[in-house]
Amino acid sequence: MSMISLPELEAAINYWRARSPSTGEDLKLCPQAAALAVPYAGMIVARAHDLSLDALAPDARDAYAAWLSVQSGQPPA
């Protein structure tokens, strides 16, 4: 079972925020950052240091996997 650390999840959110900045008057996050923000907030509230990859919803898992690909030198999806 792969684990995601809080700093890794935060870095993935920041990647998506830089790639697709917030929009509109309400500064809505892009879908990828929004999907990752849910488990990130849960980790903060629970004071968790890491989270199982299996615990992510499919859209969050896809956003995290795309970020990992970029980190390993693969072109963004």
Residue, then its C-alpha position, 0 to 999 in steps of 0.5 A: m500500500s502506497m502512502i502519501s505524505l502531507p507535504e507531497l499532497e500539498a505540493a501536488i495541490n500547489y502544482w495544480r494551482a500554478r498550472s490552472p489558477s483559481t478563477g471567478e469572483d469566488l476564486k474556485l479551484c481547478p477540479q484537480a486541486a479541488a479533488l486533492a484539497v478534500p483529503y488534504a483538509g481531512m489530514i489537517v483536521a485529523r493531524a495525520h502525517d500520511l494517507s493511503l493512496d487507496a483512500l483517495a477518491p478516483d479524481a484525486r488519485d488521478a490528479y496525484a498520479a499526474w503530478l507524480s508523472v511530472q515529478s518523474g520527468q513525464p509530460p503532463a497529462 
